[in-house]
Amino acid sequence: MSYFRVTLMRSAIGLPRRSTDVLKALGLKKRMATVFHPVSSSVAGQIMRVKELVQVEECEKRLTKQEVHLERKPDPGYYVEKTVARQQKESPVHKTFGTLRDPMPGDGIRHGQDLSGD
């Protein structure tokens, strides 16, 4: 069985009540919401009334909300192969200067001076 996949692309704010009622009858409330309706002439007529606001595709099966969400979800761009505990190591630079910035002229610190007190 074929289905219309109807996605609301434009908002219905400021449109005549007739258009908002058709969207309500189709089950579209929010932008980017997707609903599936069986292919029929009555549904096609409703879609034609709001054709400027919706995107329509014909598909073979009805998808669940979770499947539609997973289709729209972008690829994360990375994959975690193995989780490793973080090891904090104190670098000698932090031990010597405290920070990574260069000493300022008014600090009273000369380059190469050891601040660790050893």
Chimera marker file (.cmm) of the C-alpha trace (Angstrom):
<marker_set name="trace">
<marker id="1" x="0.000" y="0.000" z="0.000" r="1" g="1" b="0" radius="0.5"/>
<marker id="2" x="1.254" y="3.493" z="-0.849" r="1" g="1" b="0" radius="0.5"/>
<marker id="3" x="1.388" y="6.415" z="1.564" r="1" g="1" b="0" radius="0.5"/>
<marker id="4" x="1.760" y="10.162" z="1.274" r="1" g="1" b="0" radius="0.5"/>
<marker id="5" x="4.582" y="11.399" z="3.467" r="1" g="1" b="0" radius="0.5"/>
<marker id="6" x="3.539" y="14.975" z="4.276" r="1" g="1" b="0" radius="0.5"/>
<marker id="7" x="5.978" y="17.338" z="6.022" r="1" g="1" b="0" radius="0.5"/>
<marker id="8" x="4.980" y="20.846" z="7.129" r="1" g="1" b="0" radius="0.5"/>
<marker id="9" x="7.720" y="23.154" z="5.834" r="1" g="1" b="0" radius="0.5"/>
<marker id="10" x="6.159" y="26.599" z="6.395" r="1" g="1" b="0" radius="0.5"/>
<marker id="11" x="4.304" y="27.860" z="9.435" r="1" g="1" b="0" radius="0.5"/>
<marker id="12" x="0.562" y="28.534" z="9.338" r="1" g="1" b="0" radius="0.5"/>
<marker id="13" x="0.825" y="31.765" z="11.357" r="1" g="1" b="0" radius="0.5"/>
<marker id="14" x="-1.276" y="34.504" z="9.772" r="1" g="1" b="0" radius="0.5"/>
<marker id="15" x="-3.016" y="32.237" z="7.285" r="1" g="1" b="0" radius="0.5"/>
<marker id="16" x="-6.786" y="32.032" z="6.858" r="1" g="1" b="0" radius="0.5"/>
<marker id="17" x="-8.664" y="29.712" z="9.181" r="1" g="1" b="0" radius="0.5"/>
<marker id="18" x="-9.490" y="27.417" z="6.268" r="1" g="1" b="0" radius="0.5"/>
<marker id="19" x="-5.800" y="26.636" z="5.705" r="1" g="1" b="0" radius="0.5"/>
<marker id="20" x="-5.092" y="26.093" z="9.394" r="1" g="1" b="0" radius="0.5"/>
<marker id="21" x="-8.116" y="23.786" z="9.649" r="1" g="1" b="0" radius="0.5"/>
<marker id="22" x="-6.818" y="21.682" z="6.742" r="1" g="1" b="0" radius="0.5"/>
<marker id="23" x="-3.410" y="21.394" z="8.426" r="1" g="1" b="0" radius="0.5"/>
<marker id="24" x="-5.125" y="20.384" z="11.655" r="1" g="1" b="0" radius="0.5"/>
<marker id="25" x="-7.146" y="17.746" z="9.774" r="1" g="1" b="0" radius="0.5"/>
<marker id="26" x="-3.931" y="16.375" z="8.263" r="1" g="1" b="0" radius="0.5"/>
<marker id="27" x="-2.396" y="16.194" z="11.748" r="1" g="1" b="0" radius="0.5"/>
<marker id="28" x="0.268" y="18.833" z="11.159" r="1" g="1" b="0" radius="0.5"/>
<marker id="29" x="0.811" y="21.186" z="14.084" r="1" g="1" b="0" radius="0.5"/>
<marker id="30" x="4.477" y="22.178" z="14.092" r="1" g="1" b="0" radius="0.5"/>
<marker id="31" x="7.020" y="22.946" z="11.395" r="1" g="1" b="0" radius="0.5"/>
<marker id="32" x="9.052" y="19.953" z="10.199" r="1" g="1" b="0" radius="0.5"/>
<marker id="33" x="6.396" y="17.570" z="11.555" r="1" g="1" b="0" radius="0.5"/>
<marker id="34" x="5.857" y="14.540" z="9.324" r="1" g="1" b="0" radius="0.5"/>
<marker id="35" x="2.681" y="12.485" z="8.986" r="1" g="1" b="0" radius="0.5"/>
<marker id="36" x="1.749" y="9.538" z="6.787" r="1" g="1" b="0" radius="0.5"/>
<marker id="37" x="-1.643" y="9.185" z="5.091" r="1" g="1" b="0" radius="0.5"/>
<marker id="38" x="-2.823" y="6.456" z="2.709" r="1" g="1" b="0" radius="0.5"/>
<marker id="39" x="-3.022" y="7.559" z="-0.910" r="1" g="1" b="0" radius="0.5"/>
<marker id="40" x="-6.602" y="8.621" z="-1.608" r="1" g="1" b="0" radius="0.5"/>
<marker id="41" x="-8.374" y="11.385" z="-3.480" r="1" g="1" b="0" radius="0.5"/>
<marker id="42" x="-9.664" y="13.039" z="-0.292" r="1" g="1" b="0" radius="0.5"/>
<marker id="43" x="-6.172" y="13.291" z="1.210" r="1" g="1" b="0" radius="0.5"/>
<marker id="44" x="-4.820" y="14.509" z="-2.137" r="1" g="1" b="0" radius="0.5"/>
<marker id="45" x="-7.454" y="17.270" z="-2.131" r="1" g="1" b="0" radius="0.5"/>
<marker id="46" x="-6.454" y="18.354" z="1.371" r="1" g="1" b="0" radius="0.5"/>
<marker id="47" x="-2.801" y="18.418" z="0.364" r="1" g="1" b="0" radius="0.5"/>
<marker id="48" x="-3.628" y="20.543" z="-2.700" r="1" g="1" b="0" radius="0.5"/>
<marker id="49" x="-5.220" y="23.184" z="-0.431" r="1" g="1" b="0" radius="0.5"/>
<marker id="50" x="-1.956" y="23.643" z="1.481" r="1" g="1" b="0" radius="0.5"/>
<marker id="51" x="0.543" y="22.680" z="-1.238" r="1" g="1" b="0" radius="0.5"/>
<marker id="52" x="2.583" y="25.865" z="-0.671" r="1" g="1" b="0" radius="0.5"/>
<marker id="53" x="3.206" y="24.931" z="2.955" r="1" g="1" b="0" radius="0.5"/>
<marker id="54" x="4.008" y="21.227" z="2.757" r="1" g="1" b="0" radius="0.5"/>
<marker id="55" x="6.440" y="18.847" z="1.107" r="1" g="1" b="0" radius="0.5"/>
<marker id="56" x="4.891" y="15.628" z="-0.191" r="1" g="1" b="0" radius="0.5"/>
<marker id="57" x="6.576" y="12.348" z="-1.077" r="1" g="1" b="0" radius="0.5"/>
<marker id="58" x="5.074" y="8.991" z="-1.927" r="1" g="1" b="0" radius="0.5"/>
<marker id="59" x="6.482" y="6.027" z="-0.011" r="1" g="1" b="0" radius="0.5"/>
<marker id="60" x="5.716" y="2.340" z="0.308" r="1" g="1" b="0" radius="0.5"/>
<marker id="61" x="5.553" y="1.986" z="4.080" r="1" g="1" b="0" radius="0.5"/>
<marker id="62" x="4.550" y="4.107" z="7.054" r="1" g="1" b="0" radius="0.5"/>
<marker id="63" x="7.449" y="4.995" z="9.380" r="1" g="1" b="0" radius="0.5"/>
<marker id="64" x="7.245" y="5.462" z="13.135" r="1" g="1" b="0" radius="0.5"/>
<marker id="65" x="8.217" y="8.738" z="14.816" r="1" g="1" b="0" radius="0.5"/>
<marker id="66" x="11.491" y="7.201" z="15.954" r="1" g="1" b="0" radius="0.5"/>
<marker id="67" x="12.369" y="6.078" z="12.410" r="1" g="1" b="0" radius="0.5"/>
<marker id="68" x="11.604" y="9.551" z="11.020" r="1" g="1" b="0" radius="0.5"/>
<marker id="69" x="13.760" y="11.108" z="13.751" r="1" g="1" b="0" radius="0.5"/>
<marker id="70" x="16.661" y="8.766" z="12.983" r="1" g="1" b="0" radius="0.5"/>
<marker id="71" x="16.432" y="9.657" z="9.277" r="1" g="1" b="0" radius="0.5"/>
<marker id="72" x="16.835" y="13.353" z="10.084" r="1" g="1" b="0" radius="0.5"/>
<marker id="73" x="19.556" y="12.882" z="12.704" r="1" g="1" b="0" radius="0.5"/>
<marker id="74" x="22.952" y="13.837" z="11.257" r="1" g="1" b="0" radius="0.5"/>
<marker id="75" x="26.020" y="11.628" z="11.364" r="1" g="1" b="0" radius="0.5"/>
<marker id="76" x="27.986" y="12.497" z="14.528" r="1" g="1" b="0" radius="0.5"/>
<marker id="77" x="31.241" y="12.756" z="12.565" r="1" g="1" b="0" radius="0.5"/>
<marker id="78" x="33.140" y="10.416" z="14.881" r="1" g="1" b="0" radius="0.5"/>
<marker id="79" x="32.956" y="6.927" z="16.337" r="1" g="1" b="0" radius="0.5"/>
<marker id="80" x="34.074" y="5.909" z="19.835" r="1" g="1" b="0" radius="0.5"/>
<marker id="81" x="36.115" y="2.739" z="19.484" r="1" g="1" b="0" radius="0.5"/>
<marker id="82" x="37.282" y="2.396" z="23.045" r="1" g="1" b="0" radius="0.5"/>
<marker id="83" x="36.783" y="4.433" z="26.199" r="1" g="1" b="0" radius="0.5"/>
<marker id="84" x="40.001" y="5.123" z="28.066" r="1" g="1" b="0" radius="0.5"/>
<marker id="85" x="40.237" y="6.667" z="31.528" r="1" g="1" b="0" radius="0.5"/>
<marker id="86" x="41.917" y="10.066" z="31.486" r="1" g="1" b="0" radius="0.5"/>
<marker id="87" x="45.294" y="10.280" z="33.119" r="1" g="1" b="0" radius="0.5"/>
<marker id="88" x="46.325" y="13.671" z="34.388" r="1" g="1" b="0" radius="0.5"/>
<marker id="89" x="50.029" y="14.270" z="34.238" r="1" g="1" b="0" radius="0.5"/>
<marker id="90" x="51.624" y="17.383" z="35.617" r="1" g="1" b="0" radius="0.5"/>
<marker id="91" x="53.928" y="18.830" z="33.009" r="1" g="1" b="0" radius="0.5"/>
<marker id="92" x="57.250" y="20.401" z="34.042" r="1" g="1" b="0" radius="0.5"/>
<marker id="93" x="56.171" y="23.687" z="32.423" r="1" g="1" b="0" radius="0.5"/>
<marker id="94" x="53.191" y="23.991" z="34.781" r="1" g="1" b="0" radius="0.5"/>
<marker id="95" x="55.384" y="23.107" z="37.743" r="1" g="1" b="0" radius="0.5"/>
<marker id="96" x="57.955" y="25.758" z="36.868" r="1" g="1" b="0" radius="0.5"/>
<marker id="97" x="55.819" y="28.716" z="35.797" r="1" g="1" b="0" radius="0.5"/>
<marker id="98" x="52.337" y="27.846" z="37.051" r="1" g="1" b="0" radius="0.5"/>
<marker id="99" x="50.779" y="28.845" z="33.705" r="1" g="1" b="0" radius="0.5"/>
<marker id="100" x="51.736" y="28.707" z="30.055" r="1" g="1" b="0" radius="0.5"/>
<marker id="101" x="51.920" y="32.480" z="29.611" r="1" g="1" b="0" radius="0.5"/>
<marker id="102" x="55.226" y="34.322" z="29.326" r="1" g="1" b="0" radius="0.5"/>
<marker id="103" x="56.252" y="36.376" z="32.365" r="1" g="1" b="0" radius="0.5"/>
<marker id="104" x="55.258" y="40.029" z="32.132" r="1" g="1" b="0" radius="0.5"/>
<marker id="105" x="57.814" y="42.786" z="32.779" r="1" g="1" b="0" radius="0.5"/>
<marker id="106" x="56.171" y="43.778" z="36.094" r="1" g="1" b="0" radius="0.5"/>
<marker id="107" x="55.945" y="40.226" z="37.469" r="1" g="1" b="0" radius="0.5"/>
<marker id="108" x="59.433" y="40.255" z="38.996" r="1" g="1" b="0" radius="0.5"/>
<marker id="109" x="60.101" y="36.944" z="37.248" r="1" g="1" b="0" radius="0.5"/>
<marker id="110" x="63.009" y="36.501" z="34.900" r="1" g="1" b="0" radius="0.5"/>
<marker id="111" x="63.059" y="33.906" z="32.114" r="1" g="1" b="0" radius="0.5"/>
<marker id="112" x="64.435" y="30.632" z="33.350" r="1" g="1" b="0" radius="0.5"/>
<marker id="113" x="63.848" y="31.417" z="37.027" r="1" g="1" b="0" radius="0.5"/>
<marker id="114" x="62.589" y="28.381" z="38.939" r="1" g="1" b="0" radius="0.5"/>
<marker id="115" x="59.367" y="29.114" z="40.903" r="1" g="1" b="0" radius="0.5"/>
<marker id="116" x="59.010" y="25.706" z="42.491" r="1" g="1" b="0" radius="0.5"/>
<marker id="117" x="61.089" y="26.710" z="45.515" r="1" g="1" b="0" radius="0.5"/>
<marker id="118" x="63.394" y="23.699" z="45.169" r="1" g="1" b="0" radius="0.5"/>
<link id1="1" id2="2" r="1" g="1" b="0" radius="0.2"/>
<link id1="2" id2="3" r="1" g="1" b="0" radius="0.2"/>
<link id1="3" id2="4" r="1" g="1" b="0" radius="0.2"/>
<link id1="4" id2="5" r="1" g="1" b="0" radius="0.2"/>
<link id1="5" id2="6" r="1" g="1" b="0" radius="0.2"/>
<link id1="6" id2="7" r="1" g="1" b="0" radius="0.2"/>
<link id1="7" id2="8" r="1" g="1" b="0" radius="0.2"/>
<link id1="8" id2="9" r="1" g="1" b="0" radius="0.2"/>
<link id1="9" id2="10" r="1" g="1" b="0" radius="0.2"/>
<link id1="10" id2="11" r="1" g="1" b="0" radius="0.2"/>
<link id1="11" id2="12" r="1" g="1" b="0" radius="0.2"/>
<link id1="12" id2="13" r="1" g="1" b="0" radius="0.2"/>
<link id1="13" id2="14" r="1" g="1" b="0" radius="0.2"/>
<link id1="14" id2="15" r="1" g="1" b="0" radius="0.2"/>
<link id1="15" id2="16" r="1" g="1" b="0" radius="0.2"/>
<link id1="16" id2="17" r="1" g="1" b="0" radius="0.2"/>
<link id1="17" id2="18" r="1" g="1" b="0" radius="0.2"/>
<link id1="18" id2="19" r="1" g="1" b="0" radius="0.2"/>
<link id1="19" id2="20" r="1" g="1" b="0" radius="0.2"/>
<link id1="20" id2="21" r="1" g="1" b="0" radius="0.2"/>
<link id1="21" id2="22" r="1" g="1" b="0" radius="0.2"/>
<link id1="22" id2="23" r="1" g="1" b="0" radius="0.2"/>
<link id1="23" id2="24" r="1" g="1" b="0" radius="0.2"/>
<link id1="24" id2="25" r="1" g="1" b="0" radius="0.2"/>
<link id1="25" id2="26" r="1" g="1" b="0" radius="0.2"/>
<link id1="26" id2="27" r="1" g="1" b="0" radius="0.2"/>
<link id1="27" id2="28" r="1" g="1" b="0" radius="0.2"/>
<link id1="28" id2="29" r="1" g="1" b="0" radius="0.2"/>
<link id1="29" id2="30" r="1" g="1" b="0" radius="0.2"/>
<link id1="30" id2="31" r="1" g="1" b="0" radius="0.2"/>
<link id1="31" id2="32" r="1" g="1" b="0" radius="0.2"/>
<link id1="32" id2="33" r="1" g="1" b="0" radius="0.2"/>
<link id1="33" id2="34" r="1" g="1" b="0" radius="0.2"/>
<link id1="34" id2="35" r="1" g="1" b="0" radius="0.2"/>
<link id1="35" id2="36" r="1" g="1" b="0" radius="0.2"/>
<link id1="36" id2="37" r="1" g="1" b="0" radius="0.2"/>
<link id1="37" id2="38" r="1" g="1" b="0" radius="0.2"/>
<link id1="38" id2="39" r="1" g="1" b="0" radius="0.2"/>
<link id1="39" id2="40" r="1" g="1" b="0" radius="0.2"/>
<link id1="40" id2="41" r="1" g="1" b="0" radius="0.2"/>
<link id1="41" id2="42" r="1" g="1" b="0" radius="0.2"/>
<link id1="42" id2="43" r="1" g="1" b="0" radius="0.2"/>
<link id1="43" id2="44" r="1" g="1" b="0" radius="0.2"/>
<link id1="44" id2="45" r="1" g="1" b="0" radius="0.2"/>
<link id1="45" id2="46" r="1" g="1" b="0" radius="0.2"/>
<link id1="46" id2="47" r="1" g="1" b="0" radius="0.2"/>
<link id1="47" id2="48" r="1" g="1" b="0" radius="0.2"/>
<link id1="48" id2="49" r="1" g="1" b="0" radius="0.2"/>
<link id1="49" id2="50" r="1" g="1" b="0" radius="0.2"/>
<link id1="50" id2="51" r="1" g="1" b="0" radius="0.2"/>
<link id1="51" id2="52" r="1" g="1" b="0" radius="0.2"/>
<link id1="52" id2="53" r="1" g="1" b="0" radius="0.2"/>
<link id1="53" id2="54" r="1" g="1" b="0" radius="0.2"/>
<link id1="54" id2="55" r="1" g="1" b="0" radius="0.2"/>
<link id1="55" id2="56" r="1" g="1" b="0" radius="0.2"/>
<link id1="56" id2="57" r="1" g="1" b="0" radius="0.2"/>
<link id1="57" id2="58" r="1" g="1" b="0" radius="0.2"/>
<link id1="58" id2="59" r="1" g="1" b="0" radius="0.2"/>
<link id1="59" id2="60" r="1" g="1" b="0" radius="0.2"/>
<link id1="60" id2="61" r="1" g="1" b="0" radius="0.2"/>
<link id1="61" id2="62" r="1" g="1" b="0" radius="0.2"/>
<link id1="62" id2="63" r="1" g="1" b="0" radius="0.2"/>
<link id1="63" id2="64" r="1" g="1" b="0" radius="0.2"/>
<link id1="64" id2="65" r="1" g="1" b="0" radius="0.2"/>
<link id1="65" id2="66" r="1" g="1" b="0" radius="0.2"/>
<link id1="66" id2="67" r="1" g="1" b="0" radius="0.2"/>
<link id1="67" id2="68" r="1" g="1" b="0" radius="0.2"/>
<link id1="68" id2="69" r="1" g="1" b="0" radius="0.2"/>
<link id1="69" id2="70" r="1" g="1" b="0" radius="0.2"/>
<link id1="70" id2="71" r="1" g="1" b="0" radius="0.2"/>
<link id1="71" id2="72" r="1" g="1" b="0" radius="0.2"/>
<link id1="72" id2="73" r="1" g="1" b="0" radius="0.2"/>
<link id1="73" id2="74" r="1" g="1" b="0" radius="0.2"/>
<link id1="74" id2="75" r="1" g="1" b="0" radius="0.2"/>
<link id1="75" id2="76" r="1" g="1" b="0" radius="0.2"/>
<link id1="76" id2="77" r="1" g="1" b="0" radius="0.2"/>
<link id1="77" id2="78" r="1" g="1" b="0" radius="0.2"/>
<link id1="78" id2="79" r="1" g="1" b="0" radius="0.2"/>
<link id1="79" id2="80" r="1" g="1" b="0" radius="0.2"/>
<link id1="80" id2="81" r="1" g="1" b="0" radius="0.2"/>
<link id1="81" id2="82" r="1" g="1" b="0" radius="0.2"/>
<link id1="82" id2="83" r="1" g="1" b="0" radius="0.2"/>
<link id1="83" id2="84" r="1" g="1" b="0" radius="0.2"/>
<link id1="84" id2="85" r="1" g="1" b="0" radius="0.2"/>
<link id1="85" id2="86" r="1" g="1" b="0" radius="0.2"/>
<link id1="86" id2="87" r="1" g="1" b="0" radius="0.2"/>
<link id1="87" id2="88" r="1" g="1" b="0" radius="0.2"/>
<link id1="88" id2="89" r="1" g="1" b="0" radius="0.2"/>
<link id1="89" id2="90" r="1" g="1" b="0" radius="0.2"/>
<link id1="90" id2="91" r="1" g="1" b="0" radius="0.2"/>
<link id1="91" id2="92" r="1" g="1" b="0" radius="0.2"/>
<link id1="92" id2="93" r="1" g="1" b="0" radius="0.2"/>
<link id1="93" id2="94" r="1" g="1" b="0" radius="0.2"/>
<link id1="94" id2="95" r="1" g="1" b="0" radius="0.2"/>
<link id1="95" id2="96" r="1" g="1" b="0" radius="0.2"/>
<link id1="96" id2="97" r="1" g="1" b="0" radius="0.2"/>
<link id1="97" id2="98" r="1" g="1" b="0" radius="0.2"/>
<link id1="98" id2="99" r="1" g="1" b="0" radius="0.2"/>
<link id1="99" id2="100" r="1" g="1" b="0" radius="0.2"/>
<link id1="100" id2="101" r="1" g="1" b="0" radius="0.2"/>
<link id1="101" id2="102" r="1" g="1" b="0" radius="0.2"/>
<link id1="102" id2="103" r="1" g="1" b="0" radius="0.2"/>
<link id1="103" id2="104" r="1" g="1" b="0" radius="0.2"/>
<link id1="104" id2="105" r="1" g="1" b="0" radius="0.2"/>
<link id1="105" id2="106" r="1" g="1" b="0" radius="0.2"/>
<link id1="106" id2="107" r="1" g="1" b="0" radius="0.2"/>
<link id1="107" id2="108" r="1" g="1" b="0" radius="0.2"/>
<link id1="108" id2="109" r="1" g="1" b="0" radius="0.2"/>
<link id1="109" id2="110" r="1" g="1" b="0" radius="0.2"/>
<link id1="110" id2="111" r="1" g="1" b="0" radius="0.2"/>
<link id1="111" id2="112" r="1" g="1" b="0" radius="0.2"/>
<link id1="112" id2="113" r="1" g="1" b="0" radius="0.2"/>
<link id1="113" id2="114" r="1" g="1" b="0" radius="0.2"/>
<link id1="114" id2="115" r="1" g="1" b="0" radius="0.2"/>
<link id1="115" id2="116" r="1" g="1" b="0" radius="0.2"/>
<link id1="116" id2="117" r="1" g="1" b="0" radius="0.2"/>
<link id1="117" id2="118" r="1" g="1" b="0" radius="0.2"/>
</marker_set>
